[in-house]
Amino acid sequence: MTHFLWQITSPTALLCIYLFITQTIAGFYLSRGVELPATYTFLYPLALIWIIGWWLEKDSQRHGVAWVLDMGLFLAIAWPFIMPYYLFKTRGVRALLAIIAFVAIYLLAFVIGVALYALFTP
């Protein structure tokens, strides 16, 4: 049981779970034509940057990659560019698998949210 809990609380698992839940919610709301709640709009990017920063910290320790001086600002401004660069630097061509998985979870969860709305509306 502790091994299972350790896997769920890893940064990679939490990132996947977070993306799945938030994108499902976004797909559901946007298919209804309703604006997302203000709390969601405020907390979504903050939590995403936090989880990505946590993942990057743990992964860079494992791969021995040094951080820049102000990683928080660096991530907040340029994480969509930093992450692919970092993945290719540490994993080579295998980085494509991680990027494709990230995009697939993001899009699939959104489609599931739209499908849930279509299922539950008369």
HUVEN-V309828 format. One record per backbone hydrogen bond with DSSP energy under -1.0 kcal/mol. NH is the residue of the N-H (numbers start at 1). CO is the residue of the C=O. If there is no record, write none. Layout:
nh:NH co:CO
nh:NH co:CO
This chain:
nh:5 co:1
nh:6 co:2
nh:7 co:3
nh:8 co:4
nh:9 co:5
nh:10 co:7
nh:14 co:10
nh:15 co:11
nh:16 co:12
nh:17 co:13
nh:18 co:14
nh:19 co:15
nh:20 co:16
nh:21 co:17
nh:22 co:18
nh:23 co:19
nh:24 co:20
nh:25 co:21
nh:26 co:22
nh:27 co:23
nh:28 co:24
nh:29 co:25
nh:30 co:26
nh:31 co:27
nh:32 co:28
nh:34 co:29
nh:41 co:37
nh:42 co:38
nh:43 co:39
nh:44 co:40
nh:47 co:43
nh:48 co:44
nh:49 co:45
nh:50 co:46
nh:51 co:47
nh:52 co:48
nh:53 co:49
nh:54 co:50
nh:55 co:51
nh:56 co:52
nh:57 co:53
nh:58 co:54
nh:59 co:55
nh:60 co:56
nh:61 co:57
nh:62 co:58
nh:63 co:59
nh:64 co:60
nh:65 co:60
nh:74 co:70
nh:75 co:71
nh:76 co:72
nh:77 co:73
nh:78 co:74
nh:79 co:75
nh:81 co:78
nh:82 co:78
nh:83 co:79
nh:85 co:81
nh:86 co:82
nh:87 co:83
nh:88 co:84
nh:89 co:85
nh:90 co:86
nh:91 co:87
nh:92 co:88
nh:94 co:91
nh:95 co:92
nh:96 co:93
nh:98 co:94
nh:99 co:95
nh:100 co:96
nh:101 co:97
nh:102 co:98
nh:103 co:99
nh:104 co:100
nh:105 co:101
nh:106 co:102
nh:107 co:103
nh:108 co:104
nh:109 co:105
nh:110 co:106
nh:111 co:107
nh:112 co:108
nh:113 co:109
nh:114 co:110
nh:115 co:111
nh:116 co:112
nh:117 co:113
nh:118 co:114
nh:119 co:115
nh:120 co:116
